Amino acid sequence: MPWWVWLVLALFMLAMFVAGVVYAVLHGIRAMKTVSPVGRRISERLDAMSHSDYPTDSDTQRAIFTEPLRVAADRYADAHAVVVERRERRQDRYARQWAHWSHFNE
């Protein structure tokens, strides 16, 4: 092979390498422009979650083993009532959705 063919091949290889680097850099910059607002929104929401103005359960209630047994039973009953209400609301939502779907194509 003549020397100029090797020169053309080497120049083509260098041009493709430079084009690949430019392509990767441009797409990386575009991706950073897309990702940075998402990261900012996530950090704002995480910051809002960590700085709550509401008192936590540990601030308002003592440890359960320091309370009388009646207090523990009342807390359990209240928590269980909330669980039952949530389960009933979920079942109502499911029933409404299934009723809607059963009459959807009529």
Gaussian input, Z-matrix of N, CA and C with variables (Angstrom, degrees):
# hf/3-21g

backbone

0 1
 N
 C     1     B1
 C     2     B2     1     A1
 N     3     B3     2     A2     1     D1
 C     4     B4     3     A3     2     D2
 C     5     B5     4     A4     3     D3
 N     6     B6     5     A5     4     D4
 C     7     B7     6     A6     5     D5
 C     8     B8     7     A7     6     D6
 N     9     B9     8     A8     7     D7
 C    10    B10     9     A9     8     D8
 C    11    B11    10    A10     9     D9
 N    12    B12    11    A11    10    D10
 C    13    B13    12    A12    11    D11
 C    14    B14    13    A13    12    D12
 N    15    B15    14    A14    13    D13
 C    16    B16    15    A15    14    D14
 C    17    B17    16    A16    15    D15
 N    18    B18    17    A17    16    D16
 C    19    B19    18    A18    17    D17
 C    20    B20    19    A19    18    D18
 N    21    B21    20    A20    19    D19
 C    22    B22    21    A21    20    D20
 C    23    B23    22    A22    21    D21
 N    24    B24    23    A23    22    D22
 C    25    B25    24    A24    23    D23
 C    26    B26    25    A25    24    D24
 N    27    B27    26    A26    25    D25
 C    28    B28    27    A27    26    D26
 C    29    B29    28    A28    27    D27
 N    30    B30    29    A29    28    D28
 C    31    B31    30    A30    29    D29
 C    32    B32    31    A31    30    D30
 N    33    B33    32    A32    31    D31
 C    34    B34    33    A33    32    D32
 C    35    B35    34    A34    33    D33
 N    36    B36    35    A35    34    D34
 C    37    B37    36    A36    35    D35
 C    38    B38    37    A37    36    D36
 N    39    B39    38    A38    37    D37
 C    40    B40    39    A39    38    D38
 C    41    B41    40    A40    39    D39
 N    42    B42    41    A41    40    D40
 C    43    B43    42    A42    41    D41
 C    44    B44    43    A43    42    D42
 N    45    B45    44    A44    43    D43
 C    46    B46    45    A45    44    D44
 C    47    B47    46    A46    45    D45
 N    48    B48    47    A47    46    D46
 C    49    B49    48    A48    47    D47
 C    50    B50    49    A49    48    D48
 N    51    B51    50    A50    49    D49
 C    52    B52    51    A51    50    D50
 C    53    B53    52    A52    51    D51
 N    54    B54    53    A53    52    D52
 C    55    B55    54    A54    53    D53
 C    56    B56    55    A55    54    D54
 N    57    B57    56    A56    55    D55
 C    58    B58    57    A57    56    D56
 C    59    B59    58    A58    57    D57
 N    60    B60    59    A59    58    D58
 C    61    B61    60    A60    59    D59
 C    62    B62    61    A61    60    D60
 N    63    B63    62    A62    61    D61
 C    64    B64    63    A63    62    D62
 C    65    B65    64    A64    63    D63
 N    66    B66    65    A65    64    D64
 C    67    B67    66    A66    65    D65
 C    68    B68    67    A67    66    D66
 N    69    B69    68    A68    67    D67
 C    70    B70    69    A69    68    D68
 C    71    B71    70    A70    69    D69
 N    72    B72    71    A71    70    D70
 C    73    B73    72    A72    71    D71
 C    74    B74    73    A73    72    D72
 N    75    B75    74    A74    73    D73
 C    76    B76    75    A75    74    D74
 C    77    B77    76    A76    75    D75
 N    78    B78    77    A77    76    D76
 C    79    B79    78    A78    77    D77
 C    80    B80    79    A79    78    D78
 N    81    B81    80    A80    79    D79
 C    82    B82    81    A81    80    D80
 C    83    B83    82    A82    81    D81
 N    84    B84    83    A83    82    D82
 C    85    B85    84    A84    83    D83
 C    86    B86    85    A85    84    D84
 N    87    B87    86    A86    85    D85
 C    88    B88    87    A87    86    D86
 C    89    B89    88    A88    87    D87
 N    90    B90    89    A89    88    D88
 C    91    B91    90    A90    89    D89
 C    92    B92    91    A91    90    D90
 N    93    B93    92    A92    91    D91
 C    94    B94    93    A93    92    D92
 C    95    B95    94    A94    93    D93
 N    96    B96    95    A95    94    D94
 C    97    B97    96    A96    95    D95
 C    98    B98    97    A97    96    D96
 N    99    B99    98    A98    97    D97
 C   100   B100    99    A99    98    D98
 C   101   B101   100   A100    99    D99
 N   102   B102   101   A101   100   D100
 C   103   B103   102   A102   101   D101
 C   104   B104   103   A103   102   D102
 N   105   B105   104   A104   103   D103
 C   106   B106   105   A105   104   D104
 C   107   B107   106   A106   105   D105
 N   108   B108   107   A107   106   D106
 C   109   B109   108   A108   107   D107
 C   110   B110   109   A109   108   D108
 N   111   B111   110   A110   109   D109
 C   112   B112   111   A111   110   D110
 C   113   B113   112   A112   111   D111
 N   114   B114   113   A113   112   D112
 C   115   B115   114   A114   113   D113
 C   116   B116   115   A115   114   D114
 N   117   B117   116   A116   115   D115
 C   118   B118   117   A117   116   D116
 C   119   B119   118   A118   117   D117
 N   120   B120   119   A119   118   D118
 C   121   B121   120   A120   119   D119
 C   122   B122   121   A121   120   D120
 N   123   B123   122   A122   121   D121
 C   124   B124   123   A123   122   D122
 C   125   B125   124   A124   123   D123
 N   126   B126   125   A125   124   D124
 C   127   B127   126   A126   125   D125
 C   128   B128   127   A127   126   D126
 N   129   B129   128   A128   127   D127
 C   130   B130   129   A129   128   D128
 C   131   B131   130   A130   129   D129
 N   132   B132   131   A131   130   D130
 C   133   B133   132   A132   131   D131
 C   134   B134   133   A133   132   D132
 N   135   B135   134   A134   133   D133
 C   136   B136   135   A135   134   D134
 C   137   B137   136   A136   135   D135
 N   138   B138   137   A137   136   D136
 C   139   B139   138   A138   137   D137
 C   140   B140   139   A139   138   D138
 N   141   B141   140   A140   139   D139
 C   142   B142   141   A141   140   D140
 C   143   B143   142   A142   141   D141
 N   144   B144   143   A143   142   D142
 C   145   B145   144   A144   143   D143
 C   146   B146   145   A145   144   D144
 N   147   B147   146   A146   145   D145
 C   148   B148   147   A147   146   D146
 C   149   B149   148   A148   147   D147
 N   150   B150   149   A149   148   D148
 C   151   B151   150   A150   149   D149
 C   152   B152   151   A151   150   D150
 N   153   B153   152   A152   151   D151
 C   154   B154   153   A153   152   D152
 C   155   B155   154   A154   153   D153
 N   156   B156   155   A155   154   D154
 C   157   B157   156   A156   155   D155
 C   158   B158   157   A157   156   D156
 N   159   B159   158   A158   157   D157
 C   160   B160   159   A159   158   D158
 C   161   B161   160   A160   159   D159
 N   162   B162   161   A161   160   D160
 C   163   B163   162   A162   161   D161
 C   164   B164   163   A163   162   D162
 N   165   B165   164   A164   163   D163
 C   166   B166   165   A165   164   D164
 C   167   B167   166   A166   165   D165
 N   168   B168   167   A167   166   D166
 C   169   B169   168   A168   167   D167
 C   170   B170   169   A169   168   D168
 N   171   B171   170   A170   169   D169
 C   172   B172   171   A171   170   D170
 C   173   B173   172   A172   171   D171
 N   174   B174   173   A173   172   D172
 C   175   B175   174   A174   173   D173
 C   176   B176   175   A175   174   D174
 N   177   B177   176   A176   175   D175
 C   178   B178   177   A177   176   D176
 C   179   B179   178   A178   177   D177
 N   180   B180   179   A179   178   D178
 C   181   B181   180   A180   179   D179
 C   182   B182   181   A181   180   D180
 N   183   B183   182   A182   181   D181
 C   184   B184   183   A183   182   D182
 C   185   B185   184   A184   183   D183
 N   186   B186   185   A185   184   D184
 C   187   B187   186   A186   185   D185
 C   188   B188   187   A187   186   D186
 N   189   B189   188   A188   187   D187
 C   190   B190   189   A189   188   D188
 C   191   B191   190   A190   189   D189
 N   192   B192   191   A191   190   D190
 C   193   B193   192   A192   191   D191
 C   194   B194   193   A193   192   D192
 N   195   B195   194   A194   193   D193
 C   196   B196   195   A195   194   D194
 C   197   B197   196   A196   195   D195
 N   198   B198   197   A197   196   D196
 C   199   B199   198   A198   197   D197
 C   200   B200   199   A199   198   D198
 N   201   B201   200   A200   199   D199
 C   202   B202   201   A201   200   D200
 C   203   B203   202   A202   201   D201
 N   204   B204   203   A203   202   D202
 C   205   B205   204   A204   203   D203
 C   206   B206   205   A205   204   D204
 N   207   B207   206   A206   205   D205
 C   208   B208   207   A207   206   D206
 C   209   B209   208   A208   207   D207
 N   210   B210   209   A209   208   D208
 C   211   B211   210   A210   209   D209
 C   212   B212   211   A211   210   D210
 N   213   B213   212   A212   211   D211
 C   214   B214   213   A213   212   D212
 C   215   B215   214   A214   213   D213
 N   216   B216   215   A215   214   D214
 C   217   B217   216   A216   215   D215
 C   218   B218   217   A217   216   D216
 N   219   B219   218   A218   217   D217
 C   220   B220   219   A219   218   D218
 C   221   B221   220   A220   219   D219
 N   222   B222   221   A221   220   D220
 C   223   B223   222   A222   221   D221
 C   224   B224   223   A223   222   D222
 N   225   B225   224   A224   223   D223
 C   226   B226   225   A225   224   D224
 C   227   B227   226   A226   225   D225
 N   228   B228   227   A227   226   D226
 C   229   B229   228   A228   227   D227
 C   230   B230   229   A229   228   D228
 N   231   B231   230   A230   229   D229
 C   232   B232   231   A231   230   D230
 C   233   B233   232   A232   231   D231
 N   234   B234   233   A233   232   D232
 C   235   B235   234   A234   233   D233
 C   236   B236   235   A235   234   D234
 N   237   B237   236   A236   235   D235
 C   238   B238   237   A237   236   D236
 C   239   B239   238   A238   237   D237
 N   240   B240   239   A239   238   D238
 C   241   B241   240   A240   239   D239
 C   242   B242   241   A241   240   D240
 N   243   B243   242   A242   241   D241
 C   244   B244   243   A243   242   D242
 C   245   B245   244   A244   243   D243
 N   246   B246   245   A245   244   D244
 C   247   B247   246   A246   245   D245
 C   248   B248   247   A247   246   D246
 N   249   B249   248   A248   247   D247
 C   250   B250   249   A249   248   D248
 C   251   B251   250   A250   249   D249
 N   252   B252   251   A251   250   D250
 C   253   B253   252   A252   251   D251
 C   254   B254   253   A253   252   D252
 N   255   B255   254   A254   253   D253
 C   256   B256   255   A255   254   D254
 C   257   B257   256   A256   255   D255
 N   258   B258   257   A257   256   D256
 C   259   B259   258   A258   257   D257
 C   260   B260   259   A259   258   D258
 N   261   B261   260   A260   259   D259
 C   262   B262   261   A261   260   D260
 C   263   B263   262   A262   261   D261
 N   264   B264   263   A263   262   D262
 C   265   B265   264   A264   263   D263
 C   266   B266   265   A265   264   D264
 N   267   B267   266   A266   265   D265
 C   268   B268   267   A267   266   D266
 C   269   B269   268   A268   267   D267
 N   270   B270   269   A269   268   D268
 C   271   B271   270   A270   269   D269
 C   272   B272   271   A271   270   D270
 N   273   B273   272   A272   271   D271
 C   274   B274   273   A273   272   D272
 C   275   B275   274   A274   273   D273
 N   276   B276   275   A275   274   D274
 C   277   B277   276   A276   275   D275
 C   278   B278   277   A277   276   D276
 N   279   B279   278   A278   277   D277
 C   280   B280   279   A279   278   D278
 C   281   B281   280   A280   279   D279
 N   282   B282   281   A281   280   D280
 C   283   B283   282   A282   281   D281
 C   284   B284   283   A283   282   D282
 N   285   B285   284   A284   283   D283
 C   286   B286   285   A285   284   D284
 C   287   B287   286   A286   285   D285
 N   288   B288   287   A287   286   D286
 C   289   B289   288   A288   287   D287
 C   290   B290   289   A289   288   D288
 N   291   B291   290   A290   289   D289
 C   292   B292   291   A291   290   D290
 C   293   B293   292   A292   291   D291
 N   294   B294   293   A293   292   D292
 C   295   B295   294   A294   293   D293
 C   296   B296   295   A295   294   D294
 N   297   B297   296   A296   295   D295
 C   298   B298   297   A297   296   D296
 C   299   B299   298   A298   297   D297
 N   300   B300   299   A299   298   D298
 C   301   B301   300   A300   299   D299
 C   302   B302   301   A301   300   D300
 N   303   B303   302   A302   301   D301
 C   304   B304   303   A303   302   D302
 C   305   B305   304   A304   303   D303
 N   306   B306   305   A305   304   D304
 C   307   B307   306   A306   305   D305
 C   308   B308   307   A307   306   D306
 N   309   B309   308   A308   307   D307
 C   310   B310   309   A309   308   D308
 C   311   B311   310   A310   309   D309
 N   312   B312   311   A311   310   D310
 C   313   B313   312   A312   311   D311
 C   314   B314   313   A313   312   D312
 N   315   B315   314   A314   313   D313
 C   316   B316   315   A315   314   D314
 C   317   B317   316   A316   315   D315

   B1=1.4440
   B2=1.5297
   B3=1.3207
   B4=1.4713
   B5=1.5333
   B6=1.3082
   B7=1.4643
   B8=1.5175
   B9=1.3193
   B10=1.4653
   B11=1.5232
   B12=1.3363
   B13=1.4603
   B14=1.5239
   B15=1.3534
   B16=1.4666
   B17=1.5263
   B18=1.2965
   B19=1.4632
   B20=1.5252
   B21=1.3186
   B22=1.4675
   B23=1.5250
   B24=1.3246
   B25=1.4645
   B26=1.5280
   B27=1.3262
   B28=1.4659
   B29=1.5273
   B30=1.3239
   B31=1.4698
   B32=1.5280
   B33=1.3195
   B34=1.4602
   B35=1.5241
   B36=1.3412
   B37=1.4580
   B38=1.5307
   B39=1.3006
   B40=1.4633
   B41=1.5299
   B42=1.3228
   B43=1.4674
   B44=1.5272
   B45=1.3205
   B46=1.4646
   B47=1.5290
   B48=1.3305
   B49=1.4629
   B50=1.5294
   B51=1.3192
   B52=1.4693
   B53=1.5244
   B54=1.3220
   B55=1.4657
   B56=1.5275
   B57=1.3176
   B58=1.4623
   B59=1.5126
   B60=1.3258
   B61=1.4648
   B62=1.5233
   B63=1.3233
   B64=1.4691
   B65=1.5238
   B66=1.3123
   B67=1.4636
   B68=1.5265
   B69=1.3314
   B70=1.4662
   B71=1.5251
   B72=1.3165
   B73=1.4676
   B74=1.5270
   B75=1.3158
   B76=1.4698
   B77=1.5264
   B78=1.3235
   B79=1.4636
   B80=1.5229
   B81=1.3172
   B82=1.4565
   B83=1.5182
   B84=1.3250
   B85=1.4708
   B86=1.5236
   B87=1.3233
   B88=1.4606
   B89=1.5323
   B90=1.3228
   B91=1.4683
   B92=1.5227
   B93=1.3120
   B94=1.4672
   B95=1.5277
   B96=1.3365
   B97=1.4695
   B98=1.5224
   B99=1.3149
   B100=1.4606
   B101=1.5211
   B102=1.3213
   B103=1.4606
   B104=1.5252
   B105=1.3148
   B106=1.4679
   B107=1.5261
   B108=1.3461
   B109=1.4764
   B110=1.5237
   B111=1.3193
   B112=1.4661
   B113=1.5257
   B114=1.3139
   B115=1.4546
   B116=1.5146
   B117=1.3233
   B118=1.4641
   B119=1.5243
   B120=1.3383
   B121=1.4669
   B122=1.5218
   B123=1.3275
   B124=1.4647
   B125=1.5183
   B126=1.3245
   B127=1.4672
   B128=1.5212
   B129=1.3408
   B130=1.4692
   B131=1.5243
   B132=1.3063
   B133=1.4631
   B134=1.5247
   B135=1.3265
   B136=1.4631
   B137=1.5230
   B138=1.3269
   B139=1.4570
   B140=1.5185
   B141=1.3304
   B142=1.4692
   B143=1.5250
   B144=1.3272
   B145=1.4608
   B146=1.5223
   B147=1.3177
   B148=1.4635
   B149=1.5212
   B150=1.3432
   B151=1.4642
   B152=1.5204
   B153=1.2993
   B154=1.4591
   B155=1.5209
   B156=1.3317
   B157=1.4597
   B158=1.5172
   B159=1.3182
   B160=1.4488
   B161=1.5266
   B162=1.3245
   B163=1.4697
   B164=1.5244
   B165=1.2901
   B166=1.4581
   B167=1.5145
   B168=1.3253
   B169=1.4630
   B170=1.5243
   B171=1.3250
   B172=1.4650
   B173=1.5259
   B174=1.3479
   B175=1.4607
   B176=1.5236
   B177=1.3202
   B178=1.4602
   B179=1.5204
   B180=1.3163
   B181=1.4584
   B182=1.5253
   B183=1.2936
   B184=1.4619
   B185=1.5218
   B186=1.3144
   B187=1.4655
   B188=1.5207
   B189=1.3196
   B190=1.4614
   B191=1.5269
   B192=1.3319
   B193=1.4642
   B194=1.5310
   B195=1.3462
   B196=1.4704
   B197=1.5182
   B198=1.3126
   B199=1.4619
   B200=1.5300
   B201=1.3269
   B202=1.4684
   B203=1.5319
   B204=1.3130
   B205=1.4553
   B206=1.5286
   B207=1.3131
   B208=1.4588
   B209=1.5354
   B210=1.3419
   B211=1.4684
   B212=1.5288
   B213=1.3193
   B214=1.4630
   B215=1.5220
   B216=1.3112
   B217=1.4672
   B218=1.5209
   B219=1.3277
   B220=1.4657
   B221=1.5297
   B222=1.3341
   B223=1.4709
   B224=1.5231
   B225=1.3210
   B226=1.4580
   B227=1.5225
   B228=1.3321
   B229=1.4691
   B230=1.5209
   B231=1.3313
   B232=1.4673
   B233=1.5265
   B234=1.3185
   B235=1.4627
   B236=1.5237
   B237=1.3215
   B238=1.4594
   B239=1.5296
   B240=1.3205
   B241=1.4662
   B242=1.5223
   B243=1.3244
   B244=1.4679
   B245=1.5243
   B246=1.3276
   B247=1.4670
   B248=1.5230
   B249=1.3210
   B250=1.4667
   B251=1.5271
   B252=1.3298
   B253=1.4708
   B254=1.5220
   B255=1.3221
   B256=1.4603
   B257=1.5236
   B258=1.3272
   B259=1.4620
   B260=1.5287
   B261=1.3346
   B262=1.4650
   B263=1.5239
   B264=1.3328
   B265=1.4692
   B266=1.5218
   B267=1.3350
   B268=1.4593
   B269=1.5211
   B270=1.3267
   B271=1.4611
   B272=1.5246
   B273=1.3386
   B274=1.4659
   B275=1.5266
   B276=1.3310
   B277=1.4707
   B278=1.5183
   B279=1.3305
   B280=1.4603
   B281=1.5245
   B282=1.3354
   B283=1.4693
   B284=1.5242
   B285=1.3393
   B286=1.4730
   B287=1.5210
   B288=1.3258
   B289=1.4597
   B290=1.5220
   B291=1.3302
   B292=1.4585
   B293=1.5241
   B294=1.3239
   B295=1.4634
   B296=1.5225
   B297=1.3146
   B298=1.4638
   B299=1.5270
   B300=1.3303
   B301=1.4564
   B302=1.5236
   B303=1.3201
   B304=1.4619
   B305=1.5265
   B306=1.3329
   B307=1.4682
   B308=1.5227
   B309=1.3028
   B310=1.4603
   B311=1.5206
   B312=1.3180
   B313=1.4604
   B314=1.5218
   B315=1.2910
   B316=1.4694
   B317=1.5000
   A1=108.14
   A2=116.21
   A3=118.04
   A4=111.13
   A5=115.90
   A6=121.32
   A7=112.01
   A8=118.00
   A9=120.07
   A10=111.84
   A11=118.42
   A12=121.66
   A13=109.03
   A14=115.54
   A15=119.12
   A16=110.65
   A17=117.23
   A18=121.58
   A19=110.77
   A20=117.13
   A21=121.11
   A22=110.16
   A23=117.49
   A24=120.77
   A25=111.41
   A26=117.15
   A27=120.70
   A28=110.57
   A29=117.52
   A30=120.68
   A31=111.10
   A32=116.75
   A33=120.16
   A34=110.58
   A35=116.38
   A36=120.02
   A37=110.38
   A38=117.94
   A39=121.16
   A40=111.19
   A41=116.64
   A42=119.98
   A43=110.63
   A44=117.93
   A45=120.82
   A46=111.07
   A47=117.22
   A48=120.33
   A49=110.61
   A50=117.30
   A51=121.21
   A52=110.16
   A53=117.81
   A54=120.43
   A55=110.70
   A56=117.92
   A57=121.06
   A58=112.19
   A59=117.19
   A60=120.55
   A61=110.45
   A62=117.50
   A63=121.08
   A64=110.21
   A65=117.36
   A66=121.81
   A67=110.74
   A68=116.71
   A69=120.51
   A70=111.18
   A71=117.88
   A72=121.00
   A73=110.55
   A74=117.62
   A75=120.16
   A76=111.40
   A77=117.39
   A78=119.53
   A79=111.31
   A80=117.95
   A81=120.56
   A82=111.79
   A83=116.83
   A84=120.35
   A85=110.23
   A86=117.35
   A87=120.43
   A88=111.09
   A89=116.59
   A90=119.97
   A91=110.87
   A92=118.10
   A93=120.52
   A94=110.88
   A95=117.22
   A96=119.96
   A97=110.93
   A98=117.22
   A99=121.12
   A100=111.49
   A101=116.79
   A102=121.28
   A103=112.16
   A104=118.15
   A105=119.47
   A106=113.45
   A107=121.70
   A108=118.48
   A109=112.56
   A110=116.76
   A111=119.67
   A112=109.70
   A113=117.00
   A114=120.74
   A115=112.35
   A116=116.69
   A117=120.63
   A118=110.47
   A119=117.23
   A120=119.78
   A121=111.08
   A122=116.50
   A123=119.47
   A124=110.47
   A125=117.11
   A126=119.19
   A127=111.37
   A128=117.93
   A129=120.09
   A130=110.88
   A131=117.20
   A132=119.97
   A133=111.56
   A134=116.57
   A135=119.06
   A136=111.04
   A137=116.85
   A138=120.20
   A139=110.64
   A140=116.84
   A141=119.80
   A142=110.86
   A143=117.43
   A144=119.75
   A145=111.51
   A146=117.47
   A147=119.46
   A148=112.60
   A149=118.26
   A150=121.69
   A151=110.13
   A152=115.86
   A153=120.97
   A154=110.08
   A155=117.18
   A156=122.31
   A157=111.74
   A158=117.00
   A159=120.70
   A160=110.13
   A161=116.90
   A162=118.00
   A163=110.13
   A164=116.00
   A165=119.95
   A166=109.62
   A167=116.05
   A168=120.44
   A169=111.60
   A170=116.64
   A171=118.97
   A172=111.37
   A173=117.76
   A174=120.69
   A175=111.67
   A176=117.88
   A177=120.68
   A178=113.58
   A179=118.99
   A180=120.93
   A181=110.18
   A182=114.86
   A183=119.80
   A184=109.10
   A185=115.10
   A186=120.12
   A187=109.39
   A188=116.44
   A189=120.95
   A190=112.03
   A191=118.57
   A192=118.89
   A193=112.39
   A194=116.96
   A195=119.29
   A196=111.71
   A197=117.28
   A198=122.18
   A199=109.61
   A200=116.46
   A201=119.21
   A202=110.67
   A203=115.90
   A204=121.34
   A205=111.64
   A206=118.60
   A207=122.71
   A208=110.24
   A209=117.55
   A210=121.26
   A211=109.82
   A212=116.72
   A213=120.11
   A214=110.81
   A215=116.91
   A216=120.36
   A217=110.56
   A218=117.28
   A219=119.99
   A220=111.28
   A221=116.36
   A222=119.24
   A223=110.61
   A224=116.47
   A225=119.84
   A226=110.50
   A227=116.73
   A228=120.14
   A229=110.62
   A230=116.94
   A231=119.96
   A232=111.10
   A233=116.45
   A234=119.90
   A235=110.92
   A236=116.72
   A237=119.52
   A238=111.00
   A239=117.32
   A240=120.08
   A241=110.51
   A242=117.12
   A243=120.45
   A244=110.31
   A245=116.82
   A246=120.57
   A247=110.45
   A248=116.96
   A249=120.90
   A250=110.17
   A251=117.43
   A252=120.06
   A253=111.01
   A254=117.08
   A255=120.37
   A256=110.66
   A257=117.12
   A258=120.86
   A259=110.62
   A260=117.23
   A261=120.41
   A262=111.21
   A263=117.45
   A264=119.84
   A265=110.70
   A266=116.61
   A267=120.18
   A268=110.51
   A269=117.53
   A270=120.49
   A271=111.07
   A272=117.28
   A273=119.97
   A274=111.06
   A275=116.43
   A276=119.33
   A277=110.72
   A278=116.92
   A279=120.41
   A280=110.96
   A281=117.21
   A282=120.37
   A283=110.64
   A284=116.72
   A285=119.40
   A286=110.94
   A287=116.90
   A288=119.79
   A289=111.08
   A290=117.47
   A291=119.95
   A292=111.11
   A293=117.39
   A294=119.67
   A295=110.29
   A296=116.30
   A297=119.94
   A298=110.43
   A299=116.51
   A300=119.80
   A301=111.93
   A302=117.85
   A303=119.00
   A304=111.35
   A305=117.40
   A306=121.00
   A307=112.00
   A308=117.51
   A309=121.24
   A310=112.33
   A311=118.02
   A312=121.43
   A313=113.23
   A314=117.43
   A315=118.44
   A316=111.47
   D1=137.13
   D2=179.56
   D3=-69.64
   D4=163.01
   D5=-175.56
   D6=-66.18
   D7=-31.86
   D8=-176.17
   D9=-71.39
   D10=-25.85
   D11=176.21
   D12=-67.29
   D13=-42.61
   D14=177.04
   D15=-63.00
   D16=-37.47
   D17=178.57
   D18=-65.02
   D19=-43.40
   D20=178.28
   D21=-63.91
   D22=-43.41
   D23=179.07
   D24=-63.60
   D25=-42.04
   D26=179.46
   D27=-65.80
   D28=-41.91
   D29=178.28
   D30=-65.86
   D31=-39.40
   D32=177.58
   D33=-64.06
   D34=-40.89
   D35=178.68
   D36=-63.67
   D37=-44.47
   D38=178.53
   D39=-63.82
   D40=-40.38
   D41=179.06
   D42=-64.05
   D43=-41.78
   D44=178.48
   D45=-66.70
   D46=-37.30
   D47=177.47
   D48=-64.53
   D49=-45.27
   D50=178.76
   D51=-64.75
   D52=-41.67
   D53=178.74
   D54=-63.14
   D55=-39.22
   D56=177.68
   D57=-65.17
   D58=-41.31
   D59=177.90
   D60=-64.62
   D61=-43.93
   D62=178.83
   D63=-62.65
   D64=-43.02
   D65=178.50
   D66=-60.03
   D67=-46.62
   D68=-179.13
   D69=-64.95
   D70=-41.31
   D71=-179.71
   D72=-65.80
   D73=-44.82
   D74=-179.28
   D75=-63.41
   D76=-42.82
   D77=178.87
   D78=-70.19
   D79=-32.12
   D80=175.30
   D81=-65.40
   D82=-41.38
   D83=177.86
   D84=-64.96
   D85=-42.35
   D86=178.67
   D87=-64.23
   D88=-38.68
   D89=177.92
   D90=-66.12
   D91=-38.59
   D92=178.54
   D93=-64.64
   D94=-36.34
   D95=177.40
   D96=-66.01
   D97=-31.41
   D98=178.85
   D99=-79.61
   D100=-39.42
   D101=-174.09
   D102=-77.64
   D103=-32.52
   D104=-174.61
   D105=-62.71
   D106=-41.35
   D107=175.53
   D108=-64.56
   D109=-34.82
   D110=178.38
   D111=-65.29
   D112=-44.43
   D113=177.44
   D114=-62.44
   D115=-37.81
   D116=178.40
   D117=-65.50
   D118=-43.26
   D119=179.07
   D120=-64.69
   D121=-40.34
   D122=178.98
   D123=-63.89
   D124=-44.24
   D125=-178.86
   D126=-66.36
   D127=-35.62
   D128=176.52
   D129=-63.71
   D130=-42.56
   D131=-178.98
   D132=-69.55
   D133=-39.71
   D134=176.91
   D135=-65.11
   D136=-38.11
   D137=177.91
   D138=-66.04
   D139=-40.24
   D140=178.18
   D141=-65.19
   D142=-35.24
   D143=179.25
   D144=-70.39
   D145=-32.98
   D146=-177.31
   D147=-79.97
   D148=-20.36
   D149=-179.49
   D150=-110.77
   D151=66.28
   D152=-178.77
   D153=-82.07
   D154=140.12
   D155=177.44
   D156=-86.49
   D157=-10.93
   D158=-177.78
   D159=-84.11
   D160=142.90
   D161=177.08
   D162=-70.31
   D163=141.43
   D164=179.02
   D165=-84.17
   D166=167.49
   D167=179.82
   D168=-61.93
   D169=-33.70
   D170=-179.25
   D171=-69.49
   D172=-23.89
   D173=178.02
   D174=-79.29
   D175=-32.44
   D176=-172.43
   D177=-99.53
   D178=-20.19
   D179=-175.82
   D180=-124.84
   D181=142.51
   D182=175.35
   D183=-80.40
   D184=168.24
   D185=177.27
   D186=-61.39
   D187=141.37
   D188=-171.93
   D189=-65.71
   D190=-29.58
   D191=-178.32
   D192=-74.27
   D193=-9.29
   D194=176.43
   D195=-94.94
   D196=-4.68
   D197=-178.26
   D198=-99.05
   D199=161.03
   D200=173.64
   D201=-65.34
   D202=158.98
   D203=-177.46
   D204=-62.91
   D205=-32.67
   D206=179.36
   D207=-61.81
   D208=-38.70
   D209=179.07
   D210=-64.69
   D211=-43.02
   D212=178.18
   D213=-62.94
   D214=-41.17
   D215=179.26
   D216=-65.19
   D217=-40.06
   D218=178.40
   D219=-65.01
   D220=-42.57
   D221=178.29
   D222=-62.09
   D223=-42.32
   D224=179.24
   D225=-63.42
   D226=-42.60
   D227=-179.73
   D228=-63.69
   D229=-41.85
   D230=178.14
   D231=-63.72
   D232=-45.10
   D233=-179.89
   D234=-64.52
   D235=-39.59
   D236=179.31
   D237=-67.65
   D238=-35.42
   D239=176.88
   D240=-63.20
   D241=-39.49
   D242=177.50
   D243=-64.36
   D244=-40.54
   D245=178.85
   D246=-63.36
   D247=-43.04
   D248=-179.75
   D249=-65.23
   D250=-42.48
   D251=178.38
   D252=-62.49
   D253=-42.50
   D254=179.20
   D255=-63.81
   D256=-40.20
   D257=178.37
   D258=-64.10
   D259=-41.16
   D260=178.95
   D261=-66.31
   D262=-40.34
   D263=177.01
   D264=-62.43
   D265=-40.14
   D266=178.64
   D267=-64.34
   D268=-43.72
   D269=179.04
   D270=-63.99
   D271=-37.31
   D272=176.83
   D273=-64.51
   D274=-42.49
   D275=178.09
   D276=-62.05
   D277=-44.72
   D278=178.61
   D279=-61.14
   D280=-42.87
   D281=-179.17
   D282=-63.99
   D283=-42.63
   D284=178.27
   D285=-63.16
   D286=-41.59
   D287=-178.79
   D288=-66.85
   D289=-42.92
   D290=178.38
   D291=-65.56
   D292=-36.20
   D293=176.75
   D294=-64.98
   D295=-39.56
   D296=177.88
   D297=-64.53
   D298=-43.26
   D299=-179.25
   D300=-68.70
   D301=-32.15
   D302=-178.24
   D303=-70.11
   D304=-24.66
   D305=179.16
   D306=-107.01
   D307=11.85
   D308=-173.92
   D309=-66.30
   D310=-42.81
   D311=-174.49
   D312=-96.34
   D313=9.75
   D314=-178.31
   D315=-84.64

